[in-house]
Structures are given as C-alpha cells and as structure tokens.
Amino acid sequence: MLDQYANINNIRRRVFEEVAKLAYEGGNYKRIVELPYKICEKSVGRSSIFLERAIVAERLRLAVGLPFRGELNPEPISKGIEEAVKTERFYEAPLINIIDFACNACPTESYFITNACEGCLAHPCINVCPKGAITTVNGKSVINQDECIKCGRCLNVCQYHAIIHRNRPCAAACGMHAIESDEKGRAVINYDKCVSCGMCMVNCPFGAIADKSQIFQVIQTIKSEQPIYAIVAPAIMGQYGPKVNLKTMEDAFKKLGFDGVYEVSIGADLCTIEEAEDYLKNVPDKLKFMATSCCPAWSKMAKMEYPDHKENISMAMTPMVYTARLVKKMHPECKIVFVGPCSAKKLEASRKAVRSDVDFVLTFEELNGMFVAKNVDFSKLKQEALKNETSADGRGFAVMGGVAQAVVNACGKIAPDREIKVFAAQGLDNCRKMLKEAVEGKYDGYLLEGMACPMGCVSGAGTITSPNKSKSMVALSQKETPKKNSTESEYLDMLSKLN
C-alpha cells in the first residue's frame, strides 16, 4: 500500500510537486524535459539512473494529463504540452497506465514448494492434489506448473509450511482480475474489466503503474479569472496532519488560489435521504434487495457483471455529484474540483452525464503537491470554520459501513417501525461474492453496501496517511458536528432541484 513503499512514494509525490510548480510558475512549459534530472539525482535501486529518469518522464506526462508514450517512442516528453494547458481537457482513456519498461514481469500466480520440504513419507500434498500435479524428485515434492490448477489444497496440508502461494502484487490487489501479461511476461491491464479503483497502482512494489492527473489544468483555471471551488471528500480528515482541519481548511485552499471549499458530506446527506426513501419504497415489494451507489468502482463492477440486476443498485447520485450541483446553484459559472481519495472518481467525473457538474478531480496526494509547490505553512493557517453544515452520518461515508449506517439511521427517522437488515463488503472480490449471494436470494430484504477499497475511502488509492489514522480523525470530526442524522440537513429542500 501507499504507506509501505517509501522510495516509490517519494518519487511519485515529487512528480506532483514539480508539475504543480511548473503550472503555477508558467512560462515555457517545454522545460518539463528538465524535471527528470531534478527529481532523479540518483537511482532509488533500479538498474540505472537513466531507466529511473525515463520512468519519471512518463510519470510527468501522465501527471499533466498527456498519454503514455511507450518504450520505443523517440519523441520528447514535452510533446503535446500545449494541449495540457487547456483547462477544458478531460481524461483520455486509459486513465490508469502500466509503464511497461518499469514493470518487473513478476511471476504470475503459482504454488511453489520451497527448500523447507522435508520429503516426508506421508506426502499429504500429493494425496490431496486433484490433478496429480505433484510428484517427488530426489525425495522432495515438486509441482508441475502446467498441470496445477492453483486450488491451494497442498498449501493447507503441508505441516512444514514448505509450500508458498505467489502472485504478482498488482494482480493480487485487483478485485476485477483485470491484470494480464504481454508476450514478455509484463503486466498489462484488460480495460474491459478495469473499474479504475487504483489498487494495482498503490500495490506495485516497482512503481510501474500510474494514473493521469488534472493538476496542470486545475492550476491553469486558478490562474484565470474563473471562480473555482473545491469540494472535499470526508476522508480528508487527517490527511495533512492535525493543522489542516475543518477550522483551517478554508484558508488552506484559499492559499492555493481557490475561492472557497465545501464538504462533500453535504451531498452525502442528500444521497442518504435519497437511498433511504428508495429502500423504504422499493424493498422488498419491487426489489429483493438494494445496494448503495456512492462507490463508483463497486457500482460499475456490479452493473458490468450483473447487468440483469442493475436496478438493484441505487439510482441516487453520488455525494460528489450532489455537492457539485449544489455549489453550482450557489455560485453560477464556477468550476468545481472534487478532492478525494479515489482514482475511480476521475473516471466517474469524465462521464458525459457528470462533466457539467464536476470539472476536475484531484486526489489528496495530488493536492499535496500543490501545497508543497505554494509553500503552504500549515502551522500559520487562519481559523475560519467552514460555513456549510453537515451531519455526522454524512461524514461517516468515508469509512467502511458508514454509508449503510447513515441510511439505516435516516430510515429510523422516516419510518421508525421498519426493520432494516444490512450487509457490507469491502474489496471488490468480497463485493462480488456479496452480490452473487444476493442474486441467489441470501440477502432478500437487505440493504447492501459495497466498497472497492479495504476499510472504505480512507484507504483509497489517492490517500497519503494510514487508513487507521484517517478513520480515527473521521470519527473525531463526526463527534464535533452538532447534527448527527442526515435528516437534519439544511439542504433537504434542494434535493428535488438537484435530481
């Protein structure tokens, strides 16, 4: 995860910092060609500094929103930089890219017998193998990889723990099983399966995977006279340390050039009410179960793999869209930047139905690059509490189980006699299993919550602090707000005007 790979993370963040500086300073943007040498003064452990700089060059292109060139493209990294300056530039597919020459071509999934094998007489590994893929050579067990079906039975019965399960980290992290291999054994993404959750990106120990960014375009908009507002996901709590909190956030964003900032928890409250009313109206009479929709990666996976049950996924808009529409009602002609933990939000915002609502998406990691570029001193931020009110339940959307709990609490206010049964799953593999069981009838009458990232949004691909720390800070922010239930939102009368 992000907090495990220090060297890789440092380079990734340096890229965001330098791109932000480049955009703020302006001038001749073709000087981007100098940045790999500035960022990489020495190799962090690759075979050469030249390879390191070549990889950083591709990261820089992706960070300004330009396409990945590939290892055989002789064009300079500044090629097309004029296009990146345009503020109306949307992401071009693919969003998440594997830098092929950075990939280690890690071994694909296999079960492997190590030197710890004692060559025991019982040979339980041989006895349980359903395909006869295990034999002995010089008294030691050996697996024939061509015959192995990777069931894992041998691993479970070996008393010496001599059998290990290997898989490339990006593939192991991908709940969509979208990681495949090219002719050289390097990882490639099957984009027909990918939902842009970003888990492969933050789990690659070689830093070979990167997504495109809109830092460059956001800063171009900030430098124009166009009003621009940030809407921040509730998982922002604790991302930048204790100094950046709900009382100082307004000043922090204004130092970057934003005109103001709003909590996406406002939209979470509206989403909660919409989903609560939909559940009470439709389950179980019209729908056997209903699933929440705020996680775009989970929602896309569910509709892709179970298209005949897409009506069971809530039709409520995500908190990001509700908040963006609300802010644009308050500030016509403004631009909206969603700031959150999620790569999949970039894909959601690029949909034609959402483009007019959300103009840009930045992750917390990308925003941090802007703070560094502007030398923002968090210890000197002014106390200027956010003007918008939100509920504790709305802020709870950041953590696993928080969405469903908010809906349950709202249902308790709307229809106190109704019993709401809930089941939640984290990680796309577990979400898939939950949905399969729901379709089979196990969760009739249930409200289901799906979250692509373990622990929820606090461990999204764009976060910069540990999920446990962020979870604690979210809980603290929930305690600080006087409004506890989404039904207390002052914006409920706007709901019909936003749909």
N, C-alpha and C positions, 0 to 999 in steps of 0.2 A: 504494500500500500504506500501512499504518498509519504507517510512519516517514517518509512523504513529505508528508503534509498536516498541518502543524504547527497551524495555527489551528483546523481542524476537530477534530483530536485533543484539543486543549486543552479545547474546549467539551465534547466527549464525556466526557472524564475529570472535568471539573468537575461534570458531572451526576452521575456515580457518587459523587464525593466528597460532594456535598451530600445526596444520598439516603442515603448511609451515616451522615452526621452526623444527619440527621433521625431515622433509625431508632434510633441509639444514644441520642440525647437524649430521645426520647419526647415525651409531652405531646400537644398538639393538632396532629395531623398535617395538618390543613387549612391550616397555614401553608406548605404546599408551593406555594401560589399566590404567595408572595413570592419564591421561588427564581429565576424567570426574570430578575427585576430584579437580583438579587445576582450571578448568573452573567454576565449581559449588561449591562455598564455602557456598552459601546459596540459598534457593529456591527463584525464582522470583514471586512466587504466586501459584504454583501448590500445590497439597495436601501434598507432602512430598519432601524432598531433594533427597530421594532415587529414586523417579519417575523422578525427574529432571535429575539426573545423568544417569539413564537408557536411557532417550531420547537423551541426549547428546552423549552417547556411540554409538547409532545408527547413529546420525549425523556424528560422527567421521568416522565410517565405510564408509558411503556414500561419505564423503569428500576425502577419499583415494581411492575411486573407487570400494570398496567392496560391495557385496549385502546386503540388509536389512535382518536381521535375523528373526524378528518376536518376539512376546512377550513370546512364550513358548520355545524358543531355549536356551539351557543352555550353549552353547559354549562361550568362552571368546571373547571379542571384537577384540582381536588380531588374531583370527582365519583367516588364509589366507593372512596375512600381507605380506608374502613372494611374493605372486602373485602381490601385489600392487606395488612392487619395479620395476617391469618390465616396461621399457619405451615404449614398443610396445603394451601396454594394451589398448584396446578400451572399450567403454562403453558397459556393458551388460544390456540388457533390464530387467526391465524397468528403464528408465532414471529418471523419477520423481516418488517418493515413498511417500505414506502416512504411517507415523509411527503410527500403529493402536492404541497403548496404549497411544498415545499423543492426539488422536482425542477426542473431547468433545461430539461427537454424537449430534451435533447441530440439532435443528428441521429442517425438510425438508420444502419445500415451502408450505406456507399456508396463508390464510387470517384470521385474528383473530379480534374479537370485544372486545375492552378493556372496562374498567370501566368508560370510558368517555361517553359511551352510555347513553343518556337521556331518552330513552324509549319513543320517540316522537310518536305522533298519526299518522303522515304521513307514517312512516316506508318505506322510499324510498328504503332502502336496500332490503326489502322483495319484493317490487314491481318490481325491476329490475332483481332480480335473475332468470336466465333462467331455473334453475333446482329445484327451490323450496327448496333450501338448508338452508334457513334462517327462523327461527321461533322465537317466543318470549317466554321467561321464566321469570315469575315474572315481566313482563312488559319490559324486556330488550331483545334485539336481540341476538341470538346465531346462529352460523354457524355449521351445521352438516358437519364435515370434510370428511365423507365418500361420501357425495353427491356433495360437492363443486368441480367445475371444474376449479377454480382459474382464472376466467375471469377478475376479478378486478372491475366489474361494481359497486358492493356495495361500494367499497372504494371511487369511484369517485363521488358518490351521497350523501354520508354522510356529512351533514352540520356541524356536531360536530367533524369531523375528528376522530371519535372513532374507525375506522377500520384501522388496520395496515397490511402491507404485509411483511411477514417474509420469509427469506430464509437463508440457511447456506452460509456464505460468500464465501467459496470456489466454491460452485455451482453457486452462483450469478455471480462470476467473470469468470466462464468457458464458453466461447463462443461456445464450442463444445458440451455442455450439457453432458459431459463425467463423471460427478460426480454422483455416485450412492450410495447405502447403503448396508452394510452387515447385517447379522442376528442380530447384536447388535445395529444397527442404526448408526454405524460409517461410515464415508465416505470411499468410495473406488473409484478407477479410472477405467473406462472402457477403456482399452488401444486400443481397436479397433476404438475408436473415438478420443482419445487424440492426439494432434499435438505438445505437449511439449512446449507450449507457456510460461508456468510457472506462469500464472496469479493466479491460485489456490494457489500456493506456497506463493506468496507475499501477498495474501489477507486472509490467515488463521490467525485469532487472537490468536490461541493457538500454533502456530509454529509447527504444526503436519506434515507438508509437506516439503520435502527436495529433492534436486536432487543430482546426483552423480557429482563428480569433478575429474579433472585431475591435480590438483595442485601437488600432490605427484609425478606423472610421469614427469611433466614438469621440476620440480626441479632435478629429477634424471638425466634428459637429460642435464640440465645446468651444472651439476657436472661432466658430461662426457666430452670428447673432441669433441663431435659432434657440429658443428656450429648450432646455433639456433637463429632464428629471430622472432620478434613479428610483427604482422600486426594488427593495431588498428582501430576499427570502429570509424567513425566521431563523434558518441555520446560520445566519451571520453572527449570532451571539458567540463571542469568544474567539472568533477567527483572527482578530487583530490584537488580542490581548485585552486586559481589563480597561484600558484607557479609552477604547472605542466601544461605547455603549449607547443605549438609547438616548442619553442626555448629551452626548458629544457627537453623535453620528451626523447630524445636520451640518455642523461646522466642518467635519472631516470631508464630507462630499463637496461642500462649497469650496474648499481649498483646491479641489481638483478641477473646479470650474462648473459644477452642476448648479442648477438654480434651486434645487431642493431635493428631498428624499422622502419616500413613503414606505411604510411596511407592507409587504405582500400579505401579511396576516390579515389585513383588511379584506382582501379578496378571498382569503381562506375562510373567513367568517361567512361571506356570501356563498362560497362553494358549499360550506357545511349546511346552510339552510336549504340550498337547492337540493343537495343529496338527501337530506333528511326528509324533505317533502316528497321527493321522488320515491324513496324507500317506503314511506308510510302509504303512499298512493298505490304503488305497483306490486309490492311484495306482501304475501305470496300469490295474490289473485291473478296478476298479469305476468309476473316474472317469478321464477322459482327462487332466484337469489339476485342480489345486486352487488356489484363491485365498484369501489371508488375509482376515480379517474385522474387524480391530481398528479400521479407519477407518469410522465409521458412514455417512458421506456416500458413500464409494465402494461400500460394501456395499449400501446402499439403491439406488443407481443401477444396479448390476449386476443386482439382483433385479427392479427395475422394468422394465428394458429387455430383459433376457434371462430371463424367468420360467421358461422350459423348462430353464434351466441353473442354477437357484438352488442345486441340490445341490452344484455345483462351488465355491460359496463356503463356506468353512469354517463349521461349525456351532459352533465354540468361542465361548464368551462373550468379550466384550471385556475387556481388563485392568481397566477401570473397574469392571465388574460383579464380576469375580473378587475384586478387592481389597475392594470394599464388602461382599460376602458374608463374606469372611474376617474383616474388622474387626467385623462384627456378631456373628460367632461368639465373638469375644474380649470384646466389650462389648454384651451383650444390651440391648435397649431404647434403644440410642443412635441418634442421627441422623447421617447421612453427607452430607458436602458434597464433591463432586468439584470440584477446582480444576484447570483446564486451559486449553489454547489454543483450544478448539474450540466453535463455535456448534452444530454438529451433535450434540454430546454432550447439549445441552439437549433436543433432540428425542428422542434415544435414551432419556434418563432419564425422559421423560414417557410412554413406552410402559407399558402396564399390567403387562407381564412384568418390568419393571425398577423400577417405582415403589417397591416394597417394599425394594429393595436400595439405591438411590441416592435420597436425599430432596431434595437440591438440587444445582444445578450453577452454578458461578461461573467466569468467565474470569479470566485473570491481570490483565486490565485492570480488571475489576470488583473483584477482591480489592485491587488497588492503591488504589482509592477508600476501602476500609475502613482500610488502613494510614494514609492521609492523615487520615481522619476521627479516628483514635485517636492521631494524632501519634506514631507509632512511629518511634523513632530507631534506624535500622539499625546505627549505629556502637556502640550500647550493648547489643546483644543478647548474651545469655549463650551460652557454648559448651556445648551439650547435644546430643550426637550422637544421631541417630535410632536407636531400639532395633531397628528391623526391618532384616533383612539382605536384600539383593537382588543380582542379578548385573549384570555389565557389559552382557551381552546384553539383559537386561530394560530397562536404561536406554537402550539404543540404539533402542528403539521410537520415540523422538522424532524421528529423522531418516530421510530417505528411504533405503530399502534396509535399514534396521536390523531390521525385522520379519522379512523373508525370511532375513537373515543369521543371526538368532537361531535360526530354525527349522532352517536348514542345519547350524548348529553342534550343535544338540541331536540332529538325525538322525545326525550324525557320531559322537556318543557312544552312541546307541541301536543304530544299525545301520551301523557304520563301513565296510562293504563296499558300501553303496548310493551311487550317484551321484545327486546332487540338482541338477537343472537349474533355474535361476532367471531370471525376467524381472520387472522392476519398472517401474511407470509413475507419474508424478506429474502432477497436474492432471486433472480429470475428462474432458476431451477426449482426452487421451492414454490414460487408463484405458479409455475406451470403445473406442478403437482396439485396445488390447491385448486386450480381452475379445472383440471381434469376430474378431480373428485367431485367438484361442484356440479359439473355437467352430468356426472354419473348419479347424482342425487344425494350425495353425502351432506351437502350444506343447504338443503332446501329451507327457505325462510331466512337465510343468513345475510348479513352484511359482510362482505369480504374486503379486506384491504391488501393491496399489493404494493410492494416497494422493491424496486430493482436493486437498490444498494443495501448492503448489510447495515442494520441499525437505522436505516432510513436516510434522509437527506443529509444528516450530519456526517455521513461518510461518503458523500458524493465525490465524483472524480475531480471536481474543482475546489475542494476544500484544502485548507492549509494548517489545520490544527487537528489534534486527535479527536476521534468521534466521541469518546467518553467525556473529554473536557468540554466539547461543544454541547453535548447533551446536558451536562450539569448547568452550563450557562443559559441554555434554553429554559430549563426548569426554573432558574432564578428569575428570568425575565417574565415567566408566567406568574410567579408569585407577586411581582411588582405591579402588575396591572390590576386595577380595581374591578374591571369587567372579567368575569370568569367564563360565561357561556356565550356562544356565537349569537344567540337570540337577542343579546343586549347591544348588538352593533348599531351604531347611529346611522349606518348607511343602508339599512334594510329596505328603506323606501325607494332606493335607487336600483334594486335588483331587477325589477321588470324593465327598466330603461336600458339595462346593460346587456340583456339577453338578445 
